[in-house]
Amino acid sequence: MQTLPFKPAPTAWYREPWPWLVMLGPAVVVVAGIVTAVIAFRGADGLVADDYYKQGLAINRVLEREHRALALHVQGTAWYSNDSGRVRAQVEADTKLPPVLTLRLAHPTLAGMDQTVMLRSTQPGLYEAALHLPESKRWLVALEGGNWRIVGEWDGRSALRLGAPEGVVVPR
């Protein structure tokens, strides 16, 4: 009589390592796709504008306002206090200053952090408003009043000098 070689009893598929190794690749891809989608929806890129052509045309109007600020010798200083949650601006100009100024704080890369605050005059040339300023290393700041605009870059901690941007000259 001839003996047959011993064959072990077959095991269930889920107890074998090979099916798990084969499924590991697609599972990693699915998880990576979900993580990528979450990142994309939470941090939508605000750098691309739908109306880039209109924004390009508006640059000329902004430059006119900066030229006007230079001609009127408008300059200012702004301070922010974390303790009081208030921003103050002192503005000097060769013209009568309006009772309300607009302060625009733009984050360089995250449009969702941009803020606009209306500063009200508390004394001649001194303006104040409540402001919650999130931690950031840098802000692009514009102070607007009527037909002029002064700008600067701010770290949110020290005093900020505002004026017409460098390179802007009064057209003749």
C-alpha positions as CSV (number, residue, x, y, z in Angstrom):
1,M,0.0,0.0,0.0
2,Q,1.2,3.4,-0.9
3,T,1.0,6.3,1.5
4,L,-0.1,9.7,0.3
5,P,2.0,12.7,1.3
6,F,0.4,14.6,4.2
7,K,-1.6,17.7,3.2
8,P,-2.4,20.2,5.9
9,A,-6.0,21.1,6.3
10,P,-6.8,24.3,4.4
11,T,-7.1,27.4,6.5
12,A,-9.5,30.2,6.2
13,W,-8.5,33.0,3.7
14,Y,-8.4,35.7,6.4
15,R,-5.8,33.7,8.3
16,E,-3.3,33.8,5.4
17,P,-0.9,36.8,5.1
18,W,-1.1,37.2,1.3
19,P,-4.6,38.5,0.9
20,W,-3.9,41.1,3.6
21,L,-0.7,42.2,1.8
22,V,-2.6,42.5,-1.5
23,M,-5.4,44.6,0.1
24,L,-2.9,46.9,2.0
25,G,-2.0,48.9,-1.1
26,P,-5.5,49.9,-2.1
27,A,-6.4,50.6,1.5
28,V,-3.5,53.0,1.9
29,V,-4.6,54.8,-1.3
30,V,-8.1,55.2,-0.1
31,V,-7.0,56.6,3.3
32,A,-4.5,59.0,1.6
33,G,-7.4,60.2,-0.8
34,I,-9.7,60.9,2.2
35,V,-6.9,62.8,4.0
36,T,-6.1,64.8,0.8
37,A,-9.8,65.7,0.4
38,V,-10.1,66.9,4.0
39,I,-7.0,69.1,3.6
40,A,-8.3,70.5,0.3
41,F,-11.7,71.4,1.8
42,R,-10.4,72.8,5.1
43,G,-7.7,75.0,3.6
44,A,-9.1,76.1,0.2
45,D,-6.5,78.1,-1.6
46,G,-7.5,81.8,-1.5
47,L,-4.7,82.9,-3.8
48,V,-6.6,82.4,-7.1
49,A,-9.2,84.9,-7.8
50,D,-12.2,84.3,-10.1
51,D,-12.4,88.0,-11.1
52,Y,-8.7,88.5,-11.7
53,Y,-9.4,90.8,-14.7
54,K,-11.6,93.2,-12.6
55,Q,-9.0,93.2,-9.8
56,G,-6.3,94.1,-12.3
57,L,-8.4,97.1,-13.5
58,A,-9.0,98.1,-9.9
59,I,-5.3,98.4,-9.3
60,N,-5.3,101.8,-11.1
61,R,-7.9,103.1,-8.7
62,V,-5.9,101.9,-5.7
63,L,-2.8,103.6,-7.1
64,E,-4.7,106.9,-7.5
65,R,-5.6,106.7,-3.8
66,E,-2.0,106.2,-2.9
67,H,-0.9,109.1,-5.1
68,R,-3.5,111.2,-3.4
69,A,-2.2,110.2,0.1
70,L,1.3,111.2,-1.0
71,A,0.1,114.5,-2.3
72,L,-1.7,115.3,1.0
73,H,1.2,114.1,3.1
74,V,-0.9,111.6,4.9
75,Q,1.0,109.4,7.3
76,G,0.1,107.5,10.4
77,T,1.1,105.1,13.2
78,A,-1.0,102.2,14.5
79,W,-0.8,100.2,17.8
80,Y,-2.5,97.1,18.9
81,S,-3.0,95.9,22.5
82,N,-3.8,92.3,23.2
83,D,-4.8,93.2,26.7
84,S,-7.6,95.6,25.7
85,G,-8.3,94.0,22.3
86,R,-8.2,97.5,20.7
87,V,-6.3,99.1,17.8
88,R,-5.4,102.8,17.8
89,A,-4.2,104.9,14.9
90,Q,-2.8,108.4,14.9
91,V,-3.0,110.1,11.5
92,E,-1.6,113.3,10.2
93,A,-2.4,115.0,6.9
94,D,-2.6,118.3,5.1
95,T,-6.3,117.9,4.8
96,K,-9.3,117.5,7.1
97,L,-9.5,114.0,8.3
98,P,-12.9,112.1,8.1
99,P,-14.6,110.9,11.3
100,V,-14.3,107.2,10.3
101,L,-11.3,105.4,8.7
102,T,-11.2,101.9,7.3
103,L,-8.4,99.6,8.5
104,R,-7.9,96.5,6.4
105,L,-5.7,93.7,7.7
106,A,-4.8,91.1,5.1
107,H,-3.0,87.9,5.8
108,P,-0.4,87.3,3.1
109,T,-1.5,83.7,2.3
110,L,-4.8,83.0,4.1
111,A,-7.7,85.1,2.9
112,G,-9.9,83.7,5.6
113,M,-8.0,85.6,8.2
114,D,-8.4,89.0,6.5
115,Q,-10.3,91.6,8.6
116,T,-11.8,95.0,8.0
117,V,-12.3,97.4,11.0
118,M,-14.0,100.8,11.1
119,L,-11.9,103.2,13.2
120,R,-13.8,106.0,14.8
121,S,-12.2,109.4,15.8
122,T,-11.8,109.8,19.5
123,Q,-9.7,113.0,19.3
124,P,-8.5,115.0,16.3
125,G,-6.1,112.7,14.4
126,L,-6.6,109.8,16.8
127,Y,-8.8,106.8,15.9
128,E,-9.7,103.6,17.8
129,A,-11.7,100.4,17.4
130,A,-12.1,96.9,18.9
131,L,-10.1,94.2,17.1
132,H,-9.4,90.6,17.6
133,L,-6.0,90.0,16.0
134,P,-5.1,86.3,15.6
135,E,-1.5,85.3,16.0
136,S,0.4,85.8,12.8
137,K,4.0,86.8,11.9
138,R,2.9,89.3,9.3
139,W,-0.1,91.4,8.1
140,L,-0.5,93.6,5.1
141,V,-2.3,96.7,6.4
142,A,-4.1,99.5,4.6
143,L,-5.7,102.5,6.2
144,E,-8.2,104.3,4.0
145,G,-10.0,107.5,4.4
146,G,-12.2,109.0,1.7
147,N,-10.0,109.4,-1.4
148,W,-6.6,108.4,0.1
149,R,-5.0,105.2,1.2
150,I,-1.8,104.5,3.2
151,V,-0.2,101.0,3.6
152,G,2.4,99.1,5.6
153,E,3.5,95.6,6.8
154,W,2.9,94.8,10.4
155,D,3.9,92.0,12.9
156,G,0.9,92.9,15.1
157,R,3.1,93.6,18.2
158,S,5.1,96.7,17.6
159,A,3.9,100.1,16.4
160,L,3.4,100.3,12.6
161,R,4.3,103.3,10.5
162,L,1.9,103.8,7.6
163,G,2.5,105.8,4.5
164,A,2.4,105.8,0.8
165,P,4.3,102.7,-0.5
166,E,7.8,103.1,-1.7
167,G,8.2,103.9,-5.3
168,V,4.9,105.7,-5.6
169,V,5.4,109.2,-7.0
170,V,2.9,112.0,-7.5
171,P,2.0,112.1,-11.2
172,R,2.5,115.5,-12.8
